[in-house]
């Protein structure tokens, strides 16, 4: 009796994640407004801006786009995996990877997005090298390399884990 009640409460608690996912949706709207403001500032200063300034502005939009994509991955796959399944029907317009992604794949997608965002930040630092100290550039490179190494280790561990689970039982062969 108590076990059943506790299990129902724990299972129902997953719905407490829903407001957090809705907050992420609002955050996406805020990012969209920020991109609009950035695009407007590029358009206004386009004639007087240097090529480097235009490129840095566009890189910041690329950065925000990658971060927004990361948020969308977290919202959709998190909601699907932890709150409520999304029903998939042929031709419904929903990406079919949503229902098929496992937690290991989700971690890899998130880490790959973080590596891409880190690479954009590093590129921005190199583009503005005259205004960046050696210490700042060192930390940008160190943080980026940390993300890259982490992604590689996670991918290797995931691959080895899948290989171990998928290995056939050879004990019955040859009998």
BELTA-V292615 format. One record per residue. N is the residue number from 1. SS is DSSP state (2 for helix, 1 for strand, 0 for the rest). Layout:
N,SS ; N,SS
//
This chain:
1,0 ; 2,2 ; 3,2 ; 4,2 ; 5,2 ; 6,2 ; 7,2 ; 8,2 ; 9,2 ; 10,2 ; 11,2 ; 12,2 ; 13,2 ; 14,2 ; 15,2 ; 16,2 ; 17,2 ; 18,2 ; 19,2 ; 20,2 ; 21,2 ; 22,2 ; 23,2 ; 24,2 ; 25,2 ; 26,2 ; 27,2 ; 28,2 ; 29,2 ; 30,2 ; 31,2 ; 32,2 ; 33,2 ; 34,2 ; 35,2 ; 36,2 ; 37,2 ; 38,2 ; 39,2 ; 40,2 ; 41,2 ; 42,2 ; 43,2 ; 44,2 ; 45,0 ; 46,0 ; 47,0 ; 48,0 ; 49,0 ; 50,0 ; 51,2 ; 52,2 ; 53,2 ; 54,2 ; 55,2 ; 56,2 ; 57,2 ; 58,2 ; 59,2 ; 60,2 ; 61,2 ; 62,2 ; 63,2 ; 64,2 ; 65,2 ; 66,2 ; 67,2 ; 68,2 ; 69,2 ; 70,2 ; 71,2 ; 72,2 ; 73,2 ; 74,2 ; 75,2 ; 76,2 ; 77,2 ; 78,2 ; 79,2 ; 80,2 ; 81,2 ; 82,2 ; 83,2 ; 84,0 ; 85,0 ; 86,0 ; 87,0 ; 88,0 ; 89,0 ; 90,0 ; 91,0 ; 92,0 ; 93,0 ; 94,0 ; 95,0 ; 96,0 ; 97,2 ; 98,2 ; 99,2 ; 100,2 ; 101,0 ; 102,0 ; 103,2 ; 104,2 ; 105,2 ; 106,2 ; 107,2 ; 108,2 ; 109,2 ; 110,2 ; 111,2 ; 112,2 ; 113,2 ; 114,2 ; 115,2 ; 116,2 ; 117,2 ; 118,2 ; 119,2 ; 120,2 ; 121,2 ; 122,2 ; 123,2 ; 124,2 ; 125,2 ; 126,2 ; 127,2 ; 128,0 ; 129,2 ; 130,2 ; 131,2 ; 132,0 ; 133,0 ; 134,2 ; 135,2 ; 136,2 ; 137,2 ; 138,2 ; 139,2 ; 140,2 ; 141,2 ; 142,2 ; 143,2 ; 144,2 ; 145,2 ; 146,2 ; 147,2 ; 148,2 ; 149,2 ; 150,2 ; 151,2 ; 152,2 ; 153,2 ; 154,2 ; 155,2 ; 156,2 ; 157,2 ; 158,2 ; 159,2 ; 160,2 ; 161,2 ; 162,2 ; 163,2 ; 164,2 ; 165,2 ; 166,2 ; 167,0 ; 168,0 ; 169,0 ; 170,0 ; 171,0 ; 172,0 ; 173,0 ; 174,0 ; 175,0
//
